[in-house]
């Protein structure tokens, strides 16, 4: 696990999930902060392609040596791809949460949902309170 990072090209959900939006699709994952709080990720069972996600609702679980945590959908849409690599190598979520550790790709139902997400600066500022609670 490297130093904390929050890429400027991503959008962030308050529940520590990120979205990389490209047209009518988005790649989703958990933030550096989320994987750091969880600790070593040991299991991720992806949902199936075709599953509908609703913004703000859980769609999967990530299991670490410390806890099991829900993964919250930052946007609404239908899963069009899952990162099958994580079944064999869940540690990629810790090692590269914004690259090899992506979780799912979705086709967005309502692209305007991105308006409720935070940019990197706002998300980083929101972590001040979150860090005080851990």
C-alpha positions as CSV (number, residue, x, y, z in Angstrom):
1,X,0.0,0.0,0.0
2,X,1.5,3.3,-1.1
3,X,0.8,6.8,0.0
4,X,-2.8,8.1,0.0
5,X,-3.9,9.3,-3.4
6,X,-7.1,10.6,-4.9
7,X,-6.8,11.1,-8.7
8,X,-8.3,14.3,-10.0
9,X,-9.9,12.5,-13.0
10,X,-12.2,10.5,-10.7
11,X,-15.5,11.3,-8.9
12,X,-16.0,10.2,-5.3
13,X,-19.0,9.0,-3.2
14,X,-19.1,9.8,0.5
15,X,-19.0,6.1,1.3
16,X,-15.4,5.9,-0.1
17,X,-16.2,4.6,-3.6
18,X,-14.9,6.1,-6.8
19,X,-16.2,6.4,-10.4
20,X,-14.2,7.0,-13.6
21,X,-16.9,8.2,-16.0
22,X,-16.4,7.8,-19.8
23,X,-19.4,8.6,-21.9
24,X,-22.4,6.5,-20.8
25,X,-20.2,4.0,-18.9
26,X,-18.3,4.2,-15.6
27,X,-15.6,2.0,-13.9
28,X,-16.1,1.7,-10.2
29,X,-13.9,0.8,-7.2
30,X,-13.1,1.7,-3.6
31,X,-10.8,4.6,-2.7
32,X,-7.4,4.5,-1.2
33,X,-8.9,5.5,2.1
34,X,-11.4,2.6,2.1
35,X,-8.8,0.0,1.4
36,X,-6.4,1.5,4.0
37,X,-9.1,1.3,6.7
38,X,-10.1,-2.2,5.7
39,X,-6.5,-3.5,5.7
40,X,-5.4,-6.4,3.7
41,X,-8.2,-7.4,1.3
42,X,-8.5,-11.2,1.2
43,X,-11.8,-11.8,-0.8
44,X,-14.0,-10.0,-3.3
45,X,-16.9,-11.8,-4.9
46,X,-18.1,-9.7,-7.8
47,X,-21.7,-9.4,-8.7
48,X,-22.8,-10.8,-12.0
49,X,-22.9,-9.0,-15.3
50,X,-26.4,-7.7,-15.8
51,X,-26.9,-6.8,-12.2
52,X,-28.6,-3.4,-11.7
53,X,-26.9,-1.0,-9.3
54,X,-28.7,1.8,-7.5
55,X,-26.7,4.8,-6.4
56,X,-26.1,4.8,-2.6
57,X,-27.0,1.1,-2.2
58,X,-24.7,-1.9,-1.5
59,X,-23.9,-4.1,-4.5
60,X,-21.0,-6.3,-3.2
61,X,-18.8,-7.0,-0.2
62,X,-15.1,-6.8,0.3
63,X,-13.6,-9.0,3.0
64,X,-10.3,-8.1,4.7
65,X,-8.3,-9.5,7.6
66,X,-10.1,-6.9,9.8
67,X,-13.7,-6.8,8.5
68,X,-16.3,-7.4,5.9
69,X,-17.6,-4.2,4.3
70,X,-20.3,-3.4,1.8
71,X,-19.3,-1.7,-1.4
72,X,-21.7,1.1,-2.2
73,X,-22.7,2.1,-5.7
74,X,-21.7,5.6,-6.5
75,X,-23.9,5.7,-9.6
76,X,-27.0,3.9,-10.9
77,X,-26.6,1.5,-13.9
78,X,-26.2,-2.0,-15.1
79,X,-23.0,-4.0,-14.7
80,X,-21.4,-4.7,-18.1
81,X,-18.1,-6.1,-16.8
82,X,-16.5,-7.4,-13.6
83,X,-12.9,-7.6,-12.7
84,X,-12.5,-11.4,-12.6
85,X,-8.8,-11.0,-11.8
86,X,-9.8,-10.0,-8.2
87,X,-11.2,-13.5,-7.5
88,X,-7.6,-14.9,-7.6
89,X,-5.8,-11.7,-6.6
90,X,-7.9,-9.5,-4.3
91,X,-4.8,-7.8,-3.0
92,X,-4.9,-5.8,-6.2
93,X,-7.5,-3.7,-4.4
94,X,-4.9,-2.6,-1.9
95,X,-2.0,-2.4,-4.3
96,X,-3.6,-0.4,-7.1
97,X,-7.2,0.7,-6.1
98,X,-7.6,2.9,-9.1
99,X,-6.0,0.7,-11.7
100,X,-5.8,-3.1,-11.4
101,X,-8.1,-3.0,-8.4
102,X,-11.2,-1.7,-10.2
103,X,-14.3,-3.7,-9.3
104,X,-17.0,-3.4,-12.0
105,X,-17.9,-1.4,-15.1
106,X,-21.5,-0.1,-15.5
107,X,-23.6,1.4,-18.2
108,X,-25.2,4.4,-16.6
109,X,-29.0,4.7,-16.4
110,X,-28.9,8.4,-15.5
111,X,-25.6,10.2,-16.3
112,X,-26.8,13.2,-14.3
113,X,-26.1,11.1,-11.1
114,X,-22.5,12.2,-11.4
115,X,-23.6,15.7,-10.2
116,X,-24.1,14.4,-6.7
117,X,-20.5,13.0,-6.5
118,X,-17.5,14.9,-5.2
119,X,-14.3,15.9,-7.0
120,X,-11.0,14.9,-5.5
121,X,-10.5,18.1,-3.6
122,X,-14.0,17.9,-1.9
123,X,-13.5,14.2,-1.2
124,X,-10.1,14.7,0.4
125,X,-11.5,17.5,2.5
126,X,-14.3,15.2,3.7
127,X,-11.8,12.7,5.0
128,X,-10.7,15.0,7.8
129,X,-13.8,14.1,9.8
130,X,-13.7,10.5,8.7
131,X,-10.1,10.1,10.0
132,X,-11.1,11.5,13.3
133,X,-13.7,8.7,13.7
134,X,-11.3,5.8,13.0
